[in-house]
Amino acid sequence: MIYLDNAATSHPKPESVYKRIDFVLRNASANPGRSGHRMAIEANRVIFEGRESIARLFNIRHPERIIFACNATAALNLALKGLLQPGDHAITSDMEHNSVVRPLKFLSQQGVNVHRAQASREGSLDPDEISSAITCETRLIAVTHASNVIGTITPIAEIIKAAHNKEVPVLIDAAQTAGAVPIDVEALDVDMLACPGHKGLFGPQGTGFLYVSPKINLNPTVFGGTGSRSDLDRMPDFLPDRYEAGTLNTPGIAGLGAGAEFIFSEGVGAVRMHEKHILSRLIDGLTRIPGVRVYGTGDIERRAAVVSFTIEGMDPAAIGDRLDTDFGIGVRVGIHCAPDAHKVIGSYPKGTVRMSPGYFTTPEDIDRAIEATGVIAADRENHRYIPVSSPQPAIPRG
């Protein structure tokens, strides 16, 4: 199978990730931080090393401020619900994923005032517009680092600077950029950063984290055992325990740590360079096919490895089914949990076909995807189907 659904979950993973998870399941699957026997101590070491690996990749000075979560959605919920209170004002955009939209909708029903900054047709956000929306009640700005629909990268450095000039913190949803686009927490002066483990960081599903800067104090949103200060009937006041109730996903965090180590060894710059090359090849090929419309900016420097397109007169679901059934190419179709973004780009309500290559995607994979899309588009015009040879599986890199 040619896998072009990395924006949902990356595949394949580096071999080191598989090996690390297997080792921990067999040798360190006790509860970390709960007991004093050797297996529990080993599990605690796994968690510590995973936190350290992530801190090194993102240049996070205080690893204890990395809060592990089951995915980016849980991390975003902690950030939003842990900070915003009735009467607060929050700013977001109309390019956000439902993992931001829905918690903010819930909070708006509790008395939080939410303003949505409008994006351009290409998904671009204007830092000046966001800055001008700040009021004396603004408590938070929450924006995606890159659209999961069309890949447009948000100018977060400019947004953070404008927000900090008015003493407003920024929450960054890095679901589509973590591990693939350089993010230096210290250089950017990041307040909060939410990342999934199972996408560009090459970890397994069920992993993610929220980085919380020393300037931010969140209320816990989940309460329970931590293995520390068990004498208290409230959550401890120190990090990460304050926000990590319950047993952590030790094997998953081990895999996430191994993924972070792999990226660090390869270099985020190398990952980004490969994805830009693949992305350019894909966009160039798709735009040459009659009837195909590619959405988003043509500037590769301002785009993550996400490409959405439609074929005139065809339902995206039918295109995705043909790509899978006839050509062995895995993509995602629909509105990708971001209906407002599709309204911005004009593809609502049916959505688009989304191809999202990754670090292990080869140029040959891209050429096969372009060829298959061309056949489907031609079939629409000529009412005939021209089969091509079965695709070869992608050859993993590294």
N, C-alpha and C positions, 0 to 999 in steps of 0.2 A: 504493500500500500504506500502511496505517496501521501504523506501526512502534512496537510497545510491548515491545521487548526491549532497552532501554537498559542494564539491569543486566548484560547480557552484553557488549554493545558499543554505544556511542552511534551514532545515525544520525538525521538527516544531521549532517555536520560544518559548522562555520562556513566560509564561502567562503574566508576568509583561510588556513585550514588547507590546503585543496586547492591554493591558489595557491603557498603557501610550499613545499610538498612538490615541486610541479612545478618551481619555480625551482631548488631545490637539486639535483634529479635532473639538470637540464640544465646547471647552472653550478658546482656544488660537490660533485660526487660522488666526489672523490678521498679518500684515507685521511687523516682528521684526525690531526694530531700526528705524522705519519710522515715527511713530505717538506717541502722548503722552497719548492716552486714555488707559484705564485699560487693554483692551484685547491685545493691541500692547505691553504694558509693560510686560504682562504675557508671550507673545510670545518671547520677548527678554530674559526673565528669563529662558525660556525653552532652548534657544540656549546657554546661558551662562552655565547652568547646564550640558548640553550635552558635552560642551567643557571641563568642569571640570571633568566629569566622565571619559572621554577618557584620560585626562592628568594623573589622578590617576592610571588608569590601566597600562599605559605605562611609568610611572614615568617621566612625562614631566614637567619640572620646570616652563615653561612659557606657560600656556594654550592658550594665544593669538596667539601663533605660530602654532596652529592647524588650518589649512585652510580647511573648509568644501567643499566637491565636490560631484558631483552626483554619482561617483563610483571611483574605483582605476584607471581606464583608464584615466579619466579626471585629477586626481591627478598626474599621471605619465606624462601626456602631459604638465601640468603646470611646473613640475620640469625640464623636458628635454628641452622644447621650451623656458622656462623662463630663463634658464642658458646658454645653448650652442649657440655659435655664429659661423659664417663662419670662418674657420681657426682653430677652436678648435679641440682637439682630445678627443674622448670618448672611453671607454672600456666597453664592455658588454660580454655576453656569448651566446653560441648556445643553451642554455636551456631556453631562455626567451619566455614569452608570447607575442603575437602580440601587446599588449598594450605598450610594450617597443620596439619591433622590428619595427613596422610601423612608429612611430614617429621618430625613429633614421634613418630609410630609407628616410623619408621626409627630415630630417635635413642633411643627407649626400648629397642629391641633392641640398642643399643650401650651401654646402661647408664645412660641418663638416666631419672630418675624423673618421670613426668608425672601431674599432678593436674588433673582436669577439674571446674571449678565448674559447678554445676547452674543452669540458667536457669529462669525461671517459664514457664508455659504461653504467655505473651505474648512470650517471648524476652528478658525483662529479666534483667540480671545485678546482683547485690547486691555493691557494693564491700566491705561488711563481711565477706561470706562469702569473697571473694577474699583480703582482708587476713588473715583468720583461718587461711587455708591456707598462709600463708608460714612457712617454716621457716628454720633457719640455713643450709641447703643451697640455698635458692631462689636461682636465678641469673637468672630471667627470668619475666615475665608476658606472655603473648601473647594478645591479644583482638581481635576484630573491632570496628570502630567502628560498623557497622550490619549486621544480618543480611542476607545476600543472598537469604534465603528469605522473610522477612516484614518486613524493613526496620526492625526495632526498633533504636533508637540506644542504644549502650552509654554509660553515664556515665563517659567516659574521664577527665575532669578529676578526679573523685573517686577513681577507681582509681589514677591516677598519683600523686595526693597520698598515698593510703594506702600505695602501694608505696614511694614515696620516703622516707616516714617510717621505713621499715625497710630503706632503702638497696638496693632492688631495682628494676632497670630494667624498662621496659614497651615492648613492641613492639606497634604499632597497625597492623592491617590496614584500610586506608582504601579498599578497592576500591569500596565503594558510597557513599562520602561525598566523596572528593576532587573538588573542583570544584563540588560542590553543597551542601555543608555547610561553614560557616567552620571552618578549622583554623589556629590561630596557634601555630606550633611554639615560639616563645619564651615566649608567655604560658602555654601548657600545660606547658612544660618537657618536651617530648617527647624520649624517648631514641632511638627508632627508629620510622620511619613508612614503610610500604610502600604504594605507589600504582601502579595500572595507568595507562598513558597513554591507552588506547583507550575508556575509559568516560566518566566525568564530566569529564575533562580535554580531551575532544574530539580527542585525538591519534589516529594510526593504530594498527592492531594491530601487535604486535611492539615496543611501547615500554612503559616503566615506570621506576620508580626506587625506591631506598631511601635515606632520609635517616638518617644516623648522627651522633649528637651527639658532641661532643668527649669526653664521659665514657665512650664505648663504644669498645672495641678488638676488632675482629673478625679472625679468621683468614681469609685468602682461601680461597675454595672452587673457583675456576677460575684456572688459571695459564697464562701465555703472554705474547705480545708486548704492549708498551704504548707503544712509541715513545720511552720515557724510560728512562734507566739501562739501556740494552741491554747494557751490559758485565756486568751481574749475572746470576747463574744462579738468582735468586730474585726474587719480586715486589718492587717498590719499597716503601719504608715510608711514603710520603706519599700523600695522597688528592687526587683520586679514583683515581689510577693503580693503587693497591694492589688495587683491586677491579674494575677495568675492563680485563680481559685481552681481547685481540683487537680487531678492527675494530668500531667503534660503528656503529649504524644512523643515519647522518647525516641522510638524508631523513626518517626517522621522528621523530627528535629535533627536527628543524626543524618538523614538523607539531605535535608535542607542545608546543613552545615557542609556536607560533602559537595553539594552543588555550588555553594558560595566559594568553597576552596578551588573548585575546578575553574570557575569564572575568573577568580583572582589570578590563578596560574596562567590562564590563557590571555587575560587582559580584557577588561570591558571594552577598551578601544578596538581590540581585534574582533570581538563579537559584533560591535557596532559597524565596523568596516565591512564585515562579511554580510551582515543583514542589509546594509545600504546597497551593496553590489547586487544581491539577490533581488531586493526591492525594485531597483532601477530596471533590472532585466524583466521583471514581471509586469511592471506598469507599462514599459515601452511595448512589450508584446501584446498586452491586452488592448491598449489604445489603438493598435493597428488593425484590430478585428472589426469589420463592419457590423454595426448594430450594438456594439459593446460600449457602455458608458462607465468610466472609472471615476469615482468620487474622491474629493479631497485635493490637497495641494500637490502640485507637480514638483515642488522643491523637496528633494530627498533629504536634505539637511534638517528639514522641519517635519519629518515624518518618521514614525515608528513603523515596524514591519507588519503593517495591517493594510490590506487592500480590499475595498468594497467595490463591487461592480454589479451592473444589471445588463441583461440583454433585452433589447427592445421587443416587446410583445410576448415575453416569456415570464412565467412565475419563477422567482428565485428558488422556491422549493423544488420545482421541476428540474432546474439546472443543477442544483446540488445532488438530487437523486441520480441524474444522468452521470455526473462526474464520479459518483461513488460506484454505481452499479455497472456502468459501461467502461470506466477507465481506471477504477481503483484509486481515486483521488478523494481524500477526506477534507471537506470544507465545512463551514457553518453558514446557515441561511437564516433569514428572518430579520428581527429588529434588535437582536443581540443585547437584550436587557437595557436598551437605551433608546426608548421611543422618541424622546425629545430631540436627540441628535439626528434621528432620521427625519423628523419634521424640519429641522434646520437645513439638511442637505436635499430635501425633496423626495425622499424614498419611502415615506410613510404612506400607507400602513403595511405594505407587503415586505418592505425592507430590501436587503441586498444579499448577494453572495459574498461571503468574506473569505479571502485567502490570507492566511497569516503564516509565512515561512519562519523558520528559526535557524539556529546556528548549525544544525545538522542537515538543513536543506541544501541540496546540490543544484548547480545550474541545470543539470539534466532533468531534475525534478520540475524545475520552473518551465523548461521548454516543453515537457510533457503536459503540464497544466495549461500552457498557452495553446498548444496544439489541440488539446481536448476541447477547450472553450471555443476555439475556432470551428471545430467540427460541429459542436452543438449550435453555434450561431448560424453556420451554413445550413444545417438541417432545418432551422427555422425558416430560412429563405427559400430553400429548394425542396423542402418536404421530403428529404431523403437523408439516410444515415450512412456515413462513410466510416467503417470501423478502422481502428488503428491497432497495432500490435500491443499486447499486454505490457503495461509499464513494469519496469524493473524496480525492485525496492531501493530506497535511498541508502547510500553507503554512509554509515556514521563517520563523523570526523573525530579526530583526537584519539 
